[in-house]
Amino acid sequence: MKRLILVLIFTPLILFSQKTDVLKRGSMAYFKGISLGFLVQGQTKYPSPYNGPEVRGLFNDGAYHILVDAYVSKLIFGFQLTDEYLYLEKIDNSGEVWKPRGFNNSFSSLTRSYWISLGYNVYDNFNLKLSVGLRSGPTKSLFLNNKTASEIALGYRYNDPSNIFNKSILSSEKYSEIDFSLSINYIFQIYQNFGIVPEIGYTFNHGGITSGLSIMFINQLYE
């Protein structure tokens, strides 16, 4: 009799626990994981004649990207923030005068971009992402806002540092545009719930090649 009573008492609890586990699995089954990453950017398009910083390699413009991606089933939903120091802006129609976009003589200036990304799992852990970004400036840097424009320019060996200032053309002080980016990444699971996601991409307006790495939390309940 005692055994029967114990069975009657604990059976609903066991069934509820199993039901709760099923609900948890059902609600999380499509959530693959979330990643946080950092990308650096190189520039491939330069004007002619060119009066900007000395080009010593691909990654010469001081741009960096911080991104967050959520992986849901075969889709990726992402947000990306970009600080850019030395993208070039054409000031006149003759193509003779260029300057770093966003620099003025009040602070170390830059353009900032906000991106929305949508991706798709093409095969296995291989993913393709398309991003749309709004780039505007000038605005202060997130991490180097205590430096002046001339200090930033000094680090990039300007052939003619006077190009970082141009008060005669007021329209050059404000900048805004839409840009597009295409990138690919691949998820490597390295330890239990954690993985790394190498990524390489290209921003179209100014020939920006991005590359970097994300750290991903992988949902073990994903099916």
N, CA and C atoms as a LAMMPS dump frame, in Angstrom:
ITEM: TIMESTEP
0
ITEM: NUMBER OF ATOMS
669
ITEM: BOX BOUNDS ff ff ff
-5.0000000000000000e+02 5.0000000000000000e+02
-5.0000000000000000e+02 5.0000000000000000e+02
-5.0000000000000000e+02 5.0000000000000000e+02
ITEM: ATOMS id mol type element x y z
1 1 1 N 0.823 -1.203 0
2 1 2 C 0 0 0
3 1 3 C 0.864 1.263 0
4 2 1 N 1.931 1.243 0.825
5 2 2 C 2.831 2.399 0.893
6 2 3 C 3.499 2.65 -0.464
7 3 1 N 3.873 1.541 -1.118
8 3 2 C 4.509 1.694 -2.439
9 3 3 C 3.551 2.329 -3.432
10 4 1 N 2.262 1.929 -3.353
11 4 2 C 1.258 2.486 -4.262
12 4 3 C 1.082 3.971 -4.026
13 5 1 N 1.059 4.37 -2.753
14 5 2 C 0.918 5.791 -2.413
15 5 3 C 2.102 6.591 -2.936
16 6 1 N 3.325 6.048 -2.759
17 6 2 C 4.53 6.726 -3.244
18 6 3 C 4.508 6.87 -4.756
19 7 1 N 4.052 5.827 -5.43
20 7 2 C 3.953 5.887 -6.89
21 7 3 C 2.964 6.949 -7.31
22 8 1 N 1.822 7.019 -6.651
23 8 2 C 0.797 8.016 -6.977
24 8 3 C 1.293 9.433 -6.724
25 9 1 N 2.143 9.594 -5.696
26 9 2 C 2.662 10.93 -5.358
27 9 3 C 3.704 11.391 -6.37
28 10 1 N 4.633 10.494 -6.708
29 10 2 C 5.785 10.895 -7.522
30 10 3 C 5.543 10.816 -9.029
31 11 1 N 4.546 10.051 -9.441
32 11 2 C 4.274 9.942 -10.881
33 11 3 C 3.95 11.28 -11.518
34 12 1 N 3.067 12.131 -10.938
35 12 2 C 2.805 13.454 -11.545
36 12 3 C 4.053 14.333 -11.611
37 13 1 N 4.918 14.221 -10.583
38 13 2 C 6.137 15.027 -10.583
39 13 3 C 7.071 14.604 -11.709
40 14 1 N 7.199 13.282 -11.906
41 14 2 C 8.062 12.769 -12.969
42 14 3 C 7.532 13.181 -14.334
43 15 1 N 6.202 13.059 -14.505
44 15 2 C 5.581 13.432 -15.782
45 15 3 C 5.741 14.918 -16.051
46 16 1 N 5.584 15.748 -14.988
47 16 2 C 5.753 17.2 -15.152
48 16 3 C 7.184 17.547 -15.53
49 17 1 N 8.153 16.864 -14.888
50 17 2 C 9.558 17.102 -15.196
51 17 3 C 9.856 16.752 -16.643
52 18 1 N 9.328 15.624 -17.115
53 18 2 C 9.546 15.225 -18.496
54 18 3 C 8.899 16.207 -19.454
55 19 1 N 7.686 16.663 -19.109
56 19 2 C 6.981 17.624 -19.96
57 19 3 C 7.743 18.943 -20.032
58 20 1 N 8.278 19.386 -18.878
59 20 2 C 9.052 20.629 -18.847
60 20 3 C 10.291 20.513 -19.712
61 21 1 N 10.952 19.34 -19.647
62 21 2 C 12.146 19.117 -20.455
63 21 3 C 11.808 19.167 -21.941
64 22 1 N 10.673 18.595 -22.318
65 22 2 C 10.235 18.623 -23.716
66 22 3 C 9.949 20.044 -24.167
67 23 1 N 9.301 20.828 -23.29
68 23 2 C 9.003 22.224 -23.622
69 23 3 C 10.279 23.024 -23.823
70 24 1 N 11.265 22.79 -22.933
71 24 2 C 12.535 23.504 -23.047
72 24 3 C 13.221 23.147 -24.357
73 25 1 N 13.223 21.845 -24.663
74 25 2 C 13.85 21.413 -25.902
75 25 3 C 13.129 21.979 -27.116
76 26 1 N 11.788 22.029 -27.03
77 26 2 C 11.021 22.546 -28.152
78 26 3 C 11.268 24.017 -28.387
79 27 1 N 11.391 24.792 -27.3
80 27 2 C 11.58 26.233 -27.439
81 27 3 C 12.997 26.599 -27.849
82 28 1 N 13.961 25.717 -27.546
83 28 2 C 15.359 26.015 -27.853
84 28 3 C 15.893 25.238 -29.046
85 29 1 N 15.069 24.4 -29.634
86 29 2 C 15.552 23.492 -30.667
87 29 3 C 16.047 24.22 -31.907
88 30 1 N 15.519 25.415 -32.158
89 30 2 C 15.889 26.145 -33.374
90 30 3 C 16.982 27.185 -33.135
91 31 1 N 17.326 27.407 -31.879
92 31 2 C 18.36 28.392 -31.543
93 31 3 C 19.71 27.697 -31.519
94 32 1 N 20.544 27.986 -32.519
95 32 2 C 21.827 27.295 -32.656
96 32 3 C 22.895 27.9 -31.763
97 33 1 N 22.867 29.233 -31.59
98 33 2 C 23.872 29.859 -30.748
99 33 3 C 23.997 31.345 -31.026
100 34 1 N 24.914 31.969 -30.303
101 34 2 C 25.159 33.409 -30.455
102 34 3 C 26.668 33.643 -30.42
103 35 1 N 27.138 34.622 -31.207
104 35 2 C 28.581 34.868 -31.287
105 35 3 C 28.888 36.348 -31.137
106 36 1 N 30.077 36.628 -30.622
107 36 2 C 30.596 37.983 -30.48
108 36 3 C 31.967 38.02 -31.15
109 37 1 N 32.164 38.99 -32.066
110 37 2 C 33.405 38.975 -32.828
111 37 3 C 34.028 40.33 -33.052
112 38 1 N 35.249 40.28 -33.589
113 38 2 C 36.031 41.481 -33.876
114 38 3 C 36.682 41.304 -35.244
115 39 1 N 36.503 42.306 -36.133
116 39 2 C 37.077 42.271 -37.473
117 39 3 C 37.945 43.5 -37.694
118 40 1 N 39.005 43.342 -38.475
119 40 2 C 39.788 44.487 -38.94
120 40 3 C 39.569 44.625 -40.441
121 41 1 N 39.81 45.826 -40.947
122 41 2 C 39.466 46.105 -42.346
123 41 3 C 40.622 46.725 -43.106
124 42 1 N 40.833 46.23 -44.313
125 42 2 C 41.826 46.799 -45.21
126 42 3 C 41.147 47.514 -46.359
127 43 1 N 41.847 48.453 -46.972
128 43 2 C 41.281 49.24 -48.071
129 43 3 C 42.004 48.923 -49.369
130 44 1 N 41.244 48.734 -50.453
131 44 2 C 41.834 48.365 -51.739
132 44 3 C 41.677 49.447 -52.795
133 45 1 N 40.837 50.455 -52.556
134 45 2 C 40.612 51.508 -53.548
135 45 3 C 41.231 52.821 -53.067
136 46 1 N 42.101 53.409 -53.89
137 46 2 C 42.732 54.686 -53.564
138 46 3 C 42.629 55.62 -54.766
139 47 1 N 42.562 56.936 -54.519
140 47 2 C 42.437 57.901 -55.621
141 47 3 C 43.758 58.118 -56.349
142 48 1 N 43.69 58.796 -57.448
143 48 2 C 44.892 59.193 -58.203
144 48 3 C 44.703 60.625 -58.694
145 49 1 N 45.559 61.584 -58.302
146 49 2 C 46.714 61.407 -57.405
147 49 3 C 46.288 61.148 -55.963
148 50 1 N 47.199 60.562 -55.196
149 50 2 C 46.894 60.165 -53.826
150 50 3 C 47.748 60.95 -52.849
151 51 1 N 47.087 61.673 -51.915
152 51 2 C 47.792 62.499 -50.938
153 51 3 C 47.586 62.007 -49.508
154 52 1 N 47.122 60.791 -49.37
155 52 2 C 46.812 60.271 -48.041
156 52 3 C 47.998 59.65 -47.351
157 53 1 N 47.739 58.788 -46.357
158 53 2 C 48.831 58.165 -45.604
159 53 3 C 49.616 57.211 -46.491
160 54 1 N 50.854 57.02 -46.133
161 54 2 C 51.703 56.099 -46.871
162 54 3 C 51.122 54.687 -46.801
163 55 1 N 50.946 54.063 -47.949
164 55 2 C 50.36 52.724 -48
165 55 3 C 51.461 51.696 -47.793
166 56 1 N 51.45 51.043 -46.636
167 56 2 C 52.482 50.064 -46.313
168 56 3 C 51.955 48.639 -46.352
169 57 1 N 50.676 48.49 -46.637
170 57 2 C 50.077 47.159 -46.69
171 57 3 C 48.578 47.281 -46.834
172 58 1 N 47.914 46.136 -46.878
173 58 2 C 46.47 46.141 -47.087
174 58 3 C 45.728 46.809 -45.944
175 59 1 N 46.066 46.447 -44.705
176 59 2 C 45.337 46.968 -43.556
177 59 3 C 45.976 48.276 -43.092
178 60 1 N 45.61 49.336 -43.782
179 60 2 C 46.285 50.608 -43.589
180 60 3 C 45.338 51.732 -43.174
181 61 1 N 44.069 51.423 -42.971
182 61 2 C 43.116 52.514 -42.77
183 61 3 C 42.567 52.613 -41.356
184 62 1 N 42.934 51.698 -40.479
185 62 2 C 42.543 51.829 -39.085
186 62 3 C 41.095 51.549 -38.78
187 63 1 N 40.405 50.796 -39.623
188 63 2 C 39.007 50.474 -39.355
189 63 3 C 38.891 49.171 -38.574
190 64 1 N 37.918 49.118 -37.668
191 64 2 C 37.639 47.878 -36.965
192 64 3 C 36.134 47.711 -36.801
193 65 1 N 35.707 46.476 -36.64
194 65 2 C 34.293 46.128 -36.572
195 65 3 C 34.034 45.271 -35.332
196 66 1 N 32.943 45.532 -34.646
197 66 2 C 32.46 44.699 -33.554
198 66 3 C 31.104 44.142 -33.974
199 67 1 N 30.923 42.82 -33.914
200 67 2 C 29.691 42.239 -34.408
201 67 3 C 29.109 41.221 -33.444
202 68 1 N 27.78 41.129 -33.474
203 68 2 C 27.032 40.133 -32.705
204 68 3 C 26.092 39.437 -33.676
205 69 1 N 26.157 38.099 -33.703
206 69 2 C 25.306 37.309 -34.586
207 69 3 C 24.536 36.279 -33.781
208 70 1 N 23.231 36.149 -34.086
209 70 2 C 22.397 35.106 -33.503
210 70 3 C 22.064 34.096 -34.596
211 71 1 N 22.311 32.828 -34.307
212 71 2 C 22.09 31.749 -35.264
213 71 3 C 20.796 31.029 -34.895
214 72 1 N 19.797 31.138 -35.767
215 72 2 C 18.486 30.538 -35.53
216 72 3 C 18.168 29.622 -36.7
217 73 1 N 18.181 28.316 -36.435
218 73 2 C 18.003 27.321 -37.49
219 73 3 C 19.03 27.571 -38.59
220 74 1 N 18.599 27.788 -39.815
221 74 2 C 19.531 28.023 -40.916
222 74 3 C 19.788 29.503 -41.17
223 75 1 N 19.229 30.386 -40.347
224 75 2 C 19.369 31.819 -40.555
225 75 3 C 20.318 32.453 -39.536
226 76 1 N 20.904 33.591 -39.926
227 76 2 C 21.738 34.39 -39.037
228 76 3 C 21.172 35.807 -39.007
229 77 1 N 20.956 36.329 -37.802
230 77 2 C 20.512 37.704 -37.626
231 77 3 C 21.618 38.439 -36.872
232 78 1 N 22.153 39.505 -37.489
233 78 2 C 23.314 40.141 -36.883
234 78 3 C 23.24 41.65 -36.821
235 79 1 N 24.08 42.195 -35.936
236 79 2 C 24.278 43.638 -35.811
237 79 3 C 25.773 43.896 -35.757
238 80 1 N 26.204 44.955 -36.419
239 80 2 C 27.639 45.254 -36.495
240 80 3 C 27.867 46.752 -36.361
241 81 1 N 28.886 47.112 -35.588
242 81 2 C 29.284 48.507 -35.413
243 81 3 C 30.706 48.667 -35.926
244 82 1 N 30.929 49.725 -36.724
245 82 2 C 32.241 49.941 -37.322
246 82 3 C 32.735 51.355 -37.041
247 83 1 N 33.964 51.454 -36.562
248 83 2 C 34.663 52.737 -36.454
249 83 3 C 35.738 52.77 -37.53
250 84 1 N 35.76 53.837 -38.333
251 84 2 C 36.69 53.916 -39.456
252 84 3 C 37.474 55.227 -39.384
253 85 1 N 38.8 55.123 -39.441
254 85 2 C 39.636 56.308 -39.317
255 85 3 C 40.013 56.931 -40.657
256 86 1 N 40.434 56.162 -41.601
257 86 2 C 41.104 56.75 -42.753
258 86 3 C 40.477 56.422 -44.103
259 87 1 N 39.208 56.133 -44.131
260 87 2 C 38.543 56.089 -45.432
261 87 3 C 38.636 57.47 -46.07
262 88 1 N 38.782 57.512 -47.387
263 88 2 C 39.02 58.781 -48.071
264 88 3 C 37.752 59.344 -48.676
265 89 1 N 37.625 60.635 -48.609
266 89 2 C 36.486 61.337 -49.187
267 89 3 C 36.946 62.258 -50.301
268 90 1 N 36.277 62.192 -51.438
269 90 2 C 36.571 63.098 -52.546
270 90 3 C 35.919 64.441 -52.255
271 91 1 N 36.712 65.517 -52.316
272 91 2 C 36.192 66.837 -51.967
273 91 3 C 35.722 67.607 -53.183
274 92 1 N 36.445 67.528 -54.299
275 92 2 C 35.997 68.258 -55.487
276 92 3 C 35.822 67.283 -56.657
277 93 1 N 35.298 67.794 -57.756
278 93 2 C 34.972 66.958 -58.909
279 93 3 C 36.173 66.635 -59.79
280 94 1 N 37.283 67.326 -59.597
281 94 2 C 38.445 67.093 -60.443
282 94 3 C 39.245 65.868 -60.007
283 95 1 N 38.999 65.377 -58.789
284 95 2 C 39.707 64.211 -58.289
285 95 3 C 41.083 64.525 -57.752
286 96 1 N 41.419 65.812 -57.543
287 96 2 C 42.766 66.179 -57.108
288 96 3 C 42.896 66.333 -55.597
289 97 1 N 41.803 66.572 -54.91
290 97 2 C 41.868 66.82 -53.472
291 97 3 C 41.086 65.743 -52.73
292 98 1 N 41.763 65.031 -51.862
293 98 2 C 41.133 64.01 -51.053
294 98 3 C 41.536 64.21 -49.599
295 99 1 N 40.756 63.7 -48.7
296 99 2 C 41.072 63.795 -47.276
297 99 3 C 40.489 62.584 -46.551
298 100 1 N 40.967 62.292 -45.341
299 100 2 C 40.332 61.233 -44.567
300 100 3 C 38.908 61.655 -44.222
301 101 1 N 37.965 60.857 -44.554
302 101 2 C 36.576 61.219 -44.288
303 101 3 C 36.361 61.352 -42.788
304 102 1 N 35.743 62.446 -42.383
305 102 2 C 35.394 62.609 -40.986
306 102 3 C 36.375 63.402 -40.162
307 103 1 N 37.599 63.611 -40.613
308 103 2 C 38.552 64.371 -39.807
309 103 3 C 38.182 65.851 -39.779
310 104 1 N 38.221 66.44 -38.626
311 104 2 C 38.183 67.903 -38.505
312 104 3 C 39.133 68.287 -37.373
313 105 1 N 39.19 69.565 -37.042
314 105 2 C 40.219 69.982 -36.079
315 105 3 C 39.689 70.077 -34.654
316 106 1 N 38.647 69.354 -34.323
317 106 2 C 38.132 69.39 -32.961
318 106 3 C 38.429 68.116 -32.183
319 107 1 N 38.505 66.98 -32.856
320 107 2 C 38.831 65.736 -32.167
321 107 3 C 39.272 64.71 -33.19
322 108 1 N 39.794 63.589 -32.711
323 108 2 C 40.154 62.508 -33.629
324 108 3 C 38.857 61.943 -34.185
325 109 1 N 38.595 62.218 -35.421
326 109 2 C 37.287 61.984 -35.991
327 109 3 C 37.304 60.8 -36.935
328 110 1 N 36.135 60.31 -37.246
329 110 2 C 36.005 59.144 -38.092
330 110 3 C 34.569 59.025 -38.554
331 111 1 N 34.331 58.076 -39.42
332 111 2 C 32.957 57.736 -39.74
333 111 3 C 32.592 56.485 -38.964
334 112 1 N 31.356 56.404 -38.585
335 112 2 C 30.868 55.217 -37.879
336 112 3 C 29.755 54.591 -38.7
337 113 1 N 29.758 53.27 -38.754
338 113 2 C 28.744 52.547 -39.516
339 113 3 C 27.972 51.605 -38.604
340 114 1 N 26.664 51.544 -38.827
341 114 2 C 25.806 50.585 -38.152
342 114 3 C 25.234 49.648 -39.214
343 115 1 N 25.428 48.354 -39.014
344 115 2 C 25.044 47.356 -40.008
345 115 3 C 23.999 46.397 -39.453
346 116 1 N 23.073 46.007 -40.32
347 116 2 C 22.138 44.928 -40.034
348 116 3 C 22.464 43.788 -40.999
349 117 1 N 22.62 42.586 -40.466
350 117 2 C 23.043 41.45 -41.281
351 117 3 C 21.979 40.353 -41.298
352 118 1 N 21.882 39.699 -42.446
353 118 2 C 21.035 38.522 -42.592
354 118 3 C 21.857 37.454 -43.297
355 119 1 N 21.955 36.296 -42.674
356 119 2 C 22.771 35.23 -43.232
357 119 3 C 22.005 33.946 -43.413
358 120 1 N 22.646 33.008 -44.11
359 120 2 C 22.011 31.713 -44.375
360 120 3 C 23.073 30.612 -44.31
361 121 1 N 22.681 29.514 -43.679
362 121 2 C 23.56 28.35 -43.592
363 121 3 C 23.523 27.605 -44.929
364 122 1 N 24.587 27.757 -45.715
365 122 2 C 24.632 27.19 -47.056
366 122 3 C 24.846 25.679 -47.02
367 123 1 N 25.835 25.238 -46.225
368 123 2 C 26.142 23.812 -46.155
369 123 3 C 26.939 23.527 -44.891
370 124 1 N 26.542 22.483 -44.163
371 124 2 C 27.244 22.105 -42.95
372 124 3 C 27.337 23.314 -42.024
373 125 1 N 28.542 23.762 -41.644
374 125 2 C 28.711 24.951 -40.803
375 125 3 C 29.167 26.171 -41.604
376 126 1 N 29.021 26.107 -42.901
377 126 2 C 29.438 27.189 -43.792
378 126 3 C 28.268 28.145 -44
379 127 1 N 28.503 29.464 -43.735
380 127 2 C 27.437 30.465 -43.776
381 127 3 C 27.79 31.635 -44.694
382 128 1 N 26.76 32.216 -45.284
383 128 2 C 26.887 33.39 -46.144
384 128 3 C 26.061 34.522 -45.538
385 129 1 N 26.666 35.74 -45.444
386 129 2 C 25.981 36.869 -44.826
387 129 3 C 25.972 38.087 -45.755
388 130 1 N 24.823 38.747 -45.813
389 130 2 C 24.688 40.021 -46.52
390 130 3 C 24.33 41.087 -45.498
391 131 1 N 25.059 42.211 -45.516
392 131 2 C 24.838 43.282 -44.537
393 131 3 C 24.577 44.598 -45.24
394 132 1 N 23.708 45.399 -44.637
395 132 2 C 23.425 46.752 -45.112
396 132 3 C 23.802 47.712 -43.992
397 133 1 N 24.632 48.716 -44.314
398 133 2 C 25.122 49.617 -43.278
399 133 3 C 24.893 51.077 -43.594
400 134 1 N 24.682 51.857 -42.545
401 134 2 C 24.597 53.318 -42.66
402 134 3 C 25.866 53.906 -42.086
403 135 1 N 26.651 54.576 -42.936
404 135 2 C 27.911 55.182 -42.532
405 135 3 C 27.723 56.696 -42.445
406 136 1 N 28.142 57.292 -41.337
407 136 2 C 28.013 58.737 -41.169
408 136 3 C 29.15 59.253 -40.302
409 137 1 N 29.337 60.574 -40.323
410 137 2 C 30.411 61.165 -39.525
411 137 3 C 30.499 62.658 -39.782
412 138 1 N 31.406 63.371 -39.127
413 138 2 C 32.37 62.796 -38.176
414 138 3 C 31.768 62.536 -36.802
415 139 1 N 32.386 61.632 -36.069
416 139 2 C 31.977 61.334 -34.706
417 139 3 C 33.192 60.844 -33.936
418 140 1 N 33.127 60.911 -32.636
419 140 2 C 34.271 60.499 -31.828
420 140 3 C 34.46 58.994 -31.849
421 141 1 N 35.707 58.592 -31.713
422 141 2 C 36.031 57.175 -31.636
423 141 3 C 35.522 56.586 -30.325
424 142 1 N 35.237 55.294 -30.347
425 142 2 C 34.829 54.618 -29.122
426 142 3 C 35.994 54.448 -28.155
427 143 1 N 37.201 54.203 -28.69
428 143 2 C 38.338 53.853 -27.836
429 143 3 C 39.467 54.881 -27.866
430 144 1 N 39.539 55.732 -28.88
431 144 2 C 40.643 56.688 -28.999
432 144 3 C 40.136 58.12 -29.035
433 145 1 N 39.067 58.402 -28.298
434 145 2 C 38.473 59.737 -28.377
435 145 3 C 39.276 60.796 -27.63
436 146 1 N 40.36 60.401 -26.962
437 146 2 C 41.215 61.39 -26.298
438 146 3 C 42.343 61.869 -27.2
439 147 1 N 42.447 61.298 -28.404
440 147 2 C 43.51 61.698 -29.327
441 147 3 C 42.989 62.735 -30.317
442 148 1 N 43.893 63.643 -30.717
443 148 2 C 43.533 64.644 -31.715
444 148 3 C 43.673 64.058 -33.115
445 149 1 N 43.108 64.771 -34.093
446 149 2 C 43.202 64.325 -35.483
447 149 3 C 44.662 64.244 -35.937
448 150 1 N 45.482 65.205 -35.536
449 150 2 C 46.88 65.204 -35.954
450 150 3 C 47.637 64.032 -35.349
451 151 1 N 47.304 63.63 -34.118
452 151 2 C 47.954 62.472 -33.495
453 151 3 C 47.604 61.191 -34.239
454 152 1 N 46.352 61.075 -34.65
455 152 2 C 45.937 59.904 -35.427
456 152 3 C 46.672 59.886 -36.76
457 153 1 N 46.714 61.027 -37.432
458 153 2 C 47.355 61.105 -38.745
459 153 3 C 48.843 60.807 -38.663
460 154 1 N 49.499 61.22 -37.555
461 154 2 C 50.928 60.993 -37.39
462 154 3 C 51.248 59.501 -37.403
463 155 1 N 50.38 58.72 -36.817
464 155 2 C 50.601 57.284 -36.77
465 155 3 C 50.465 56.601 -38.119
466 156 1 N 49.875 57.3 -39.088
467 156 2 C 49.688 56.705 -40.411
468 156 3 C 50.594 57.336 -41.464
469 157 1 N 51.598 58.133 -41.042
470 157 2 C 52.638 58.657 -41.93
471 157 3 C 52.058 59.379 -43.151
472 158 1 N 51.354 60.446 -42.897
473 158 2 C 50.78 61.213 -44
474 158 3 C 51.863 61.843 -44.857
475 159 1 N 51.721 61.709 -46.189
476 159 2 C 52.633 62.391 -47.102
477 159 3 C 52.483 63.896 -46.987
478 160 1 N 51.262 64.349 -46.768
479 160 2 C 50.981 65.772 -46.59
480 160 3 C 49.947 65.91 -45.474
481 161 1 N 50.39 66.107 -44.22
482 161 2 C 49.454 66.163 -43.089
483 161 3 C 48.416 67.262 -43.201
484 162 1 N 48.664 68.278 -44.029
485 162 2 C 47.672 69.351 -44.163
486 162 3 C 46.372 68.836 -44.759
487 163 1 N 46.405 67.674 -45.381
488 163 2 C 45.186 67.126 -45.969
489 163 3 C 44.151 66.716 -44.933
490 164 1 N 44.556 66.601 -43.679
491 164 2 C 43.575 66.185 -42.684
492 164 3 C 42.67 67.344 -42.281
493 165 1 N 43.021 68.567 -42.68
494 165 2 C 42.18 69.715 -42.378
495 165 3 C 41.764 70.391 -43.673
496 166 1 N 40.513 70.756 -43.771
497 166 2 C 40.044 71.511 -44.921
498 166 3 C 38.809 72.299 -44.508
499 167 1 N 39.028 73.534 -44.068
500 167 2 C 37.928 74.359 -43.595
501 167 3 C 37.203 75.077 -44.737
502 168 1 N 37.827 75.095 -45.903
503 168 2 C 37.242 75.868 -47.006
504 168 3 C 36.013 75.201 -47.586
505 169 1 N 35.884 73.892 -47.44
506 169 2 C 34.735 73.183 -47.995
507 169 3 C 33.936 72.608 -46.84
508 170 1 N 32.905 73.33 -46.458
509 170 2 C 32.147 72.964 -45.273
510 170 3 C 31.413 71.647 -45.447
511 171 1 N 31.05 71.307 -46.688
512 171 2 C 30.3 70.078 -46.915
513 171 3 C 31.109 68.845 -46.545
514 172 1 N 32.432 68.996 -46.485
515 172 2 C 33.265 67.845 -46.157
516 172 3 C 33.232 67.518 -44.665
517 173 1 N 32.644 68.394 -43.863
518 173 2 C 32.603 68.149 -42.43
519 173 3 C 31.55 67.118 -42.035
520 174 1 N 30.539 66.894 -42.883
521 174 2 C 29.5 65.923 -42.579
522 174 3 C 29.431 64.905 -43.701
523 175 1 N 29.203 63.663 -43.308
524 175 2 C 29.19 62.619 -44.327
525 175 3 C 28.154 61.565 -43.962
526 176 1 N 27.458 61.05 -44.983
527 176 2 C 26.482 59.993 -44.757
528 176 3 C 26.291 59.195 -46.041
529 177 1 N 26.231 57.873 -45.932
530 177 2 C 26.008 57.032 -47.103
531 177 3 C 25.541 55.642 -46.666
532 178 1 N 24.98 54.913 -47.624
533 178 2 C 24.605 53.522 -47.423
534 178 3 C 25.664 52.637 -48.076
535 179 1 N 26.057 51.57 -47.386
536 179 2 C 27.033 50.641 -47.942
537 179 3 C 26.507 49.215 -47.782
538 180 1 N 27.084 48.31 -48.565
539 180 2 C 26.703 46.903 -48.52
540 180 3 C 27.945 46.052 -48.306
541 181 1 N 27.75 44.945 -47.622
542 181 2 C 28.863 44.049 -47.332
543 181 3 C 28.421 42.601 -47.541
544 182 1 N 29.337 41.787 -48.08
545 182 2 C 29.097 40.366 -48.26
546 182 3 C 30.221 39.61 -47.566
547 183 1 N 29.879 38.609 -46.776
548 183 2 C 30.909 37.879 -46.034
549 183 3 C 30.549 36.404 -45.913
550 184 1 N 31.568 35.603 -45.606
551 184 2 C 31.386 34.177 -45.361
552 184 3 C 32.062 33.823 -44.043
553 185 1 N 31.51 32.83 -43.351
554 185 2 C 32.157 32.338 -42.133
555 185 3 C 31.922 30.845 -41.979
556 186 1 N 32.643 30.258 -41.036
557 186 2 C 32.527 28.82 -40.791
558 186 3 C 32.658 28.582 -39.291
559 187 1 N 31.766 27.753 -38.744
560 187 2 C 31.741 27.485 -37.306
561 187 3 C 32.576 26.25 -36.983
562 188 1 N 33.55 26.43 -36.071
563 188 2 C 34.334 25.309 -35.562
564 188 3 C 34.012 25.132 -34.078
565 189 1 N 33.453 23.986 -33.706
566 189 2 C 33.227 23.709 -32.296
567 189 3 C 34.544 23.247 -31.684
568 190 1 N 34.996 23.947 -30.636
569 190 2 C 36.313 23.646 -30.074
570 190 3 C 36.238 22.976 -28.703
571 191 1 N 35.18 23.294 -27.922
572 191 2 C 35.077 22.684 -26.587
573 191 3 C 33.653 22.802 -26.086
574 192 1 N 32.961 21.689 -25.995
575 192 2 C 31.6 21.625 -25.461
576 192 3 C 30.705 22.691 -26.099
577 193 1 N 30.326 23.715 -25.305
578 193 2 C 29.395 24.73 -25.808
579 193 3 C 30.072 25.883 -26.539
580 194 1 N 31.37 25.824 -26.752
581 194 2 C 32.074 26.964 -27.319
582 194 3 C 32.69 26.627 -28.674
583 195 1 N 32.683 27.647 -29.533
584 195 2 C 33.273 27.494 -30.849
585 195 3 C 33.905 28.788 -31.306
586 196 1 N 34.655 28.721 -32.405
587 196 2 C 35.215 29.91 -33.028
588 196 3 C 34.66 30.012 -34.446
589 197 1 N 34.507 31.257 -34.905
590 197 2 C 33.913 31.497 -36.219
591 197 3 C 34.804 32.461 -37.006
592 198 1 N 35.754 31.958 -37.794
593 198 2 C 36.532 32.833 -38.686
594 198 3 C 35.615 33.428 -39.757
595 199 1 N 35.88 34.678 -40.115
596 199 2 C 35.032 35.357 -41.108
597 199 3 C 35.882 36.24 -42.015
598 200 1 N 35.498 36.279 -43.282
599 200 2 C 36.127 37.182 -44.246
600 200 3 C 35.028 37.8 -45.096
601 201 1 N 35.176 39.104 -45.404
602 201 2 C 34.122 39.786 -46.151
603 201 3 C 34.647 40.942 -46.969
604 202 1 N 33.721 41.623 -47.632
605 202 2 C 34.073 42.725 -48.531
606 202 3 C 32.973 43.774 -48.479
607 203 1 N 33.353 45.034 -48.21
608 203 2 C 32.402 46.148 -48.279
609 203 3 C 32.572 46.837 -49.631
610 204 1 N 31.473 47.098 -50.304
611 204 2 C 31.52 47.425 -51.73
612 204 3 C 31.891 48.873 -52.053
613 205 1 N 31.438 49.826 -51.274
614 205 2 C 31.597 51.232 -51.675
615 205 3 C 33.05 51.669 -51.827
616 206 1 N 33.927 51.178 -50.958
617 206 2 C 35.31 51.659 -50.956
618 206 3 C 36.325 50.526 -50.929
619 207 1 N 35.912 49.348 -51.345
620 207 2 C 36.856 48.245 -51.443
621 207 3 C 37.429 47.81 -50.126
622 208 1 N 36.601 47.65 -49.104
623 208 2 C 37.093 47.244 -47.791
624 208 3 C 37.065 45.743 -47.623
625 209 1 N 38.224 45.136 -47.347
626 209 2 C 38.304 43.707 -47.076
627 209 3 C 38.353 43.506 -45.563
628 210 1 N 37.391 42.774 -45.01
629 210 2 C 37.323 42.547 -43.572
630 210 3 C 37.676 41.099 -43.256
631 211 1 N 38.356 40.908 -42.137
632 211 2 C 38.673 39.558 -41.679
633 211 3 C 38.817 39.573 -40.167
634 212 1 N 38.446 38.47 -39.555
635 212 2 C 38.553 38.4 -38.109
636 212 3 C 37.959 37.129 -37.561
637 213 1 N 37.584 37.186 -36.28
638 213 2 C 37.191 35.974 -35.568
639 213 3 C 36.106 36.299 -34.552
640 214 1 N 35.157 35.372 -34.4
641 214 2 C 34.122 35.479 -33.376
642 214 3 C 34.225 34.292 -32.426
643 215 1 N 33.813 34.512 -31.182
644 215 2 C 33.666 33.444 -30.207
645 215 3 C 32.182 33.129 -30.099
646 216 1 N 31.832 31.866 -30.226
647 216 2 C 30.416 31.483 -30.281
648 216 3 C 30.036 30.577 -29.118
649 217 1 N 28.873 30.874 -28.511
650 217 2 C 28.253 29.968 -27.56
651 217 3 C 27.278 29.086 -28.328
652 218 1 N 27.467 27.788 -28.292
653 218 2 C 26.661 26.839 -29.065
654 218 3 C 25.615 26.19 -28.156
655 219 1 N 24.376 26.23 -28.592
656 219 2 C 23.272 25.643 -27.853
657 219 3 C 23.262 24.123 -28.076
658 220 1 N 23.457 23.367 -27.005
659 220 2 C 23.525 21.905 -27.122
660 220 3 C 22.172 21.271 -27.414
661 221 1 N 21.087 22.038 -27.212
662 221 2 C 19.752 21.515 -27.483
663 221 3 C 19.355 21.684 -28.941
664 222 1 N 20.226 22.384 -29.716
665 222 2 C 19.902 22.609 -31.131
666 222 3 C 19.867 21.294 -31.884
667 223 1 N 18.839 21.155 -32.719
668 223 2 C 18.69 19.93 -33.5
669 223 3 C 18.815 20.235 -34.984
